Amino acid sequence: MQKTIGYCFGMICLLAVLSAGCGGGSSSSTSDDDTTTGTTVAGTLYQPNGTDPLPGALLYIPRSATAAQIAASKTASSVEVGVDCESAPSNAAFSTCSGADGSFDLNITDCTDIDAANNQIVIYVSKGAFDFTITITGTCTSTAQTIATEAADTTAPEITTSSADLKIAICSGAYDKMEDVLGRMGLAPSDSDADGTPNYNGWDDSVNVNFNYFRGDYYADTDFPSCCALMSGDTVAITDSSGAAVNDSNGSPLSRSITDYDIVFVNCGNGCEPNMGGLTSVLDDAFADFTASNSTLRSYVNGGGALYITDLSYDFIEQAFPEYIDFFSGGSGANAETAQDAQVGIYGSGVFEPLASNVTQSALTDYLSSVDAGNTDCGTPSGTGALNSDNTVNICHFLSSWAVMIGLESGSTATNWVQGAAEFNGSDTNVGGGTITPGTTEIPLTVSFSHGSGSVLYTSYHTNNAAEQTTDFLPQERILQFLILDLLGNL
C-alpha cells in the first residue's frame, strides 16, 4: 500500500525550491512586526475543500533540497496525530505546527539558512498522507516582518487526481454513506453538476485511479466491483458505475487488491457479512463465514492499512480484532462474541435523540470548536462551533438494532473518543464488573486502535443517509471528518 501522497515528486519539487516554487505563487501581504526577529509567515492551513482547517500539520522550510533530504522528511515518527505534529526532518531550518483551527506562525530568524529565490518562500507541509508544498510571495529579511497568507495559498490540493498517490476504497452499505463526508472534505469526487469544478456537496458517483467504489449492498450499482472479493484478498478489476474499466496512468485497465489501498471504508449494512445482520443478502458472493475477511483485514491493518467501519458492519472488527473493543454480550480477550449479538440498540429518533455526548479527547474538542455544523438535522449546537455550551456534541441517526459497545477489553490500547448514555435493550457488565444500564451509563460511541503498523476506527453512529446534496456537516460528521484526518495522519 502507498504510504505518502506525492503532490510533488523528487527533483520536480526540488527544482521548485531552488527557483520559482512548486504550485504557483501567492498574493500574500507584508507588515512590520516589532515583537519577532526576522520574517514570520502566518496564516491558516485548509483541507482540500478550501474552507475547513487542517490541524496538527507540520510546516517546515529545509536548509537545502537534495533528493535524500526530501525522502528523509517522511521519516516515520511516533506521535498522537491531531495532537502533535510529526517530528521535523533533520534538514529543516525552521518549522512549526498548525493548531486545531489550522492556524500557524512560521518564524524565519536567519534567511541565509534557506533558499528563498525570486521573492518566493517555499514551505513544506506534512500531515501523514497529506504531503505538499505552498509557495508564498514575499522577501525574506532579517528585519522583523509578518507575511500574511490567504486561503488560496494554503489549501491542500485535491487528492483524487491522477497525480496523487493516496488510494481510497469505499465499500457501500445499505444504511450509511461515508463517501459523502469524503466528498465534502474534498477527498472524493464531488462535481455533481459536471461543470469541471468541485462543489463539495457529497460524492458525485464517479470514480478515478485514486478513489474506488465497491458494491457491498443491494442499493449500489451492480457494475461496481465486489467488496466481498476485495475483503477476500482477491485482485479485483476496477470499474465505474456503468461497468467501464478504470484505466491507470498508462491507459491500461486497473486492477487492485486490498493492500493497494491506504484506507478502506466499510459502510453500515454491508451485505458481504454472513446473513447481513439477519437480512438476506442479494450479493452472489457474500461470505458464508468470517474466515476469509478476518484473515484479509487483520493482515491488511497489520501491514499498515487503515480501516474505518460504521455501526451494523461492526463484526468485521469484532471477529477480526476481538481483543480491543468490548461489544454488548461479547466474548473476552481473543474470543470474539457471537456475530450480531451486539445489535441491541434502540431506534433513536423520537426516543433519545439528539444525544448530547461527551468528547473525551481534547484534540477532538478543540477541532469541533473550530468548525461549524450547518446541517441542523440533529439540532443546532448551543456552543462554539459544532459543540453545545457544555462542550457536548449532538449525535443522531441511531438505527434500530444499532451495534452497542459497552467498553474496552482488558489491557486494550484503544482510544475512546466520544461516549454517551444511549438507549439499548437489555443490560450488560463491563470487563471491570460494572453494570451497564441503558440510558444512564455512558458507553463508547467512537473508538480507534492501532494494530501492527495500521489503524482501525469504529463508530456506532454514522452519517445522515439522506439523498440530499449539501456542503453542510452534521456535528457527528465533523467527528468523522476529524477522525478521517487522524487516520490519514497515521499513514
C-alpha positions, 0 to 999 in steps of 0.5 A: 500500500502507498504510504505518502501522497506525492503532490510533488515528486523528487527533483520536480519539487526540488527544482521548485525550491531552488527557483520559482516554487512548486504550485504557483505563487501567492498574493500574500501581504507584508507588515512590520512586526516589532515583537519577532526577529526576522520574517514570520509567515502566518496564516491558516492551513485548509483541507482540500475543500478550501474552507475547513482547517487542517490541524496538527500539520507540520510546516517546515522550510529545509536548509537545502533540497537534495533528493535524500533530504526530501525522502528523509522528511517522511521519516516515520515518527511516533506521535498522537496525530491531531495532537502533535505534529510529526517530528521535523526532518533533520534538514529543516531550518525552521518549522512549526505546527498548525493548531486545531483551527489550522492556524500557524506562525512560521518564524524565519530568524536567519534567511541565509539558512534557506533558499528563498529565490525570486521573492518566493518562500517555499514551505513544506507541509506534512500531515501523514498522507497529506504531503505538499508544498505552498509557495508564498510571495514575499522577501525574506529579511532579517528585519522583523516582518509578518507575511500574511497568507490567504486561503488560496495559498494554503489549501491542500490540493485535491487528492483524487487526481491522477497525480496523487498517490493516496488510494481510497476504497469505499465499500457501500452499505445499505444504511450509511454513506461515508463517501459523502463526508469524503466528498465534502472534505474534498477527498472524493469526487464531488462535481455533481453538476459536471461543470469541471469544478468541485462543489463539495456537496457529497460524492458525485458517483464517479470514480478515478485511479485514486478513489474506488467504489465497491458494491457491498449492498443491494442499493449500489450499482451492480457494475461496481466491483465486489467488496466481498472479493476485495475483503477476500484478498482477491485482485479485483478489476476496477470499474465505474458505475456503468461497468467501464474499466478504470484505466491507470496512468498508462491507459491500461485497465486497473486492477487492485487488491486490498493492500493497494489501498491506504484506507478502506471504508466499510459502510453500515449494512454491508451485505458481504457479512454472513446473513447481513445482520439477519437480512438476506443478502442479494450479493452472489458472493457474500461470505458464508463465514468470517474466515476469509475477511478476518484473515484479509483485514487483520493482515491488511491493518497489520501491514499498515492499512487503515480501516474505518467501519460504521455501526451494523458492519461492526463484526468485521472488527469484532471477529477480526480484532476481538481483543480491543473493543468490548461489544454488548454480550461479547466474548473476552480477550481473543474470543470474539462474541457471537456475530450480531449479538451486539445489535441491541440498540434502540431506534433513536429518533423520537426516543433519545435523540439528539444525544448530547455526548461527551468528547473525551479527547481534547484534540477532538474538542478543540477541532469541533470548536473550530468548525461549524455544523450547518446541517441542523438535522440533529439540532443546532449546537448551543456552543462554539462551533459544532459543540453545545455550551457544555462542550457536548456534541449532538449525535443522531441517526441511531438505527434500530438494532444499532451495534452497542459497545459497552467498553474496552477489553482488558489491557486494550490500547484503544482510544475512546473518543466520544461516549454517551448514555444511549438507549439499548435493550437489555443490560450488560457488565463491563470487563471491570464488573460494572453494570451497564444500564441503558440510558444512564451509563455512558458507553463508547460511541467512537473508538480507534486502535492501532494494530501492527503498523495500521489503524482501525476506527469504529463508530456506532453512529454514522452519517445522515443517509439522506439523498440530499446534496449539501456542503453542510456537516452534521456535528457527528460528521465533523467527528468523522471528518476529524477522525478521517484526518487522524487516520490519514495522519497515521499513514 
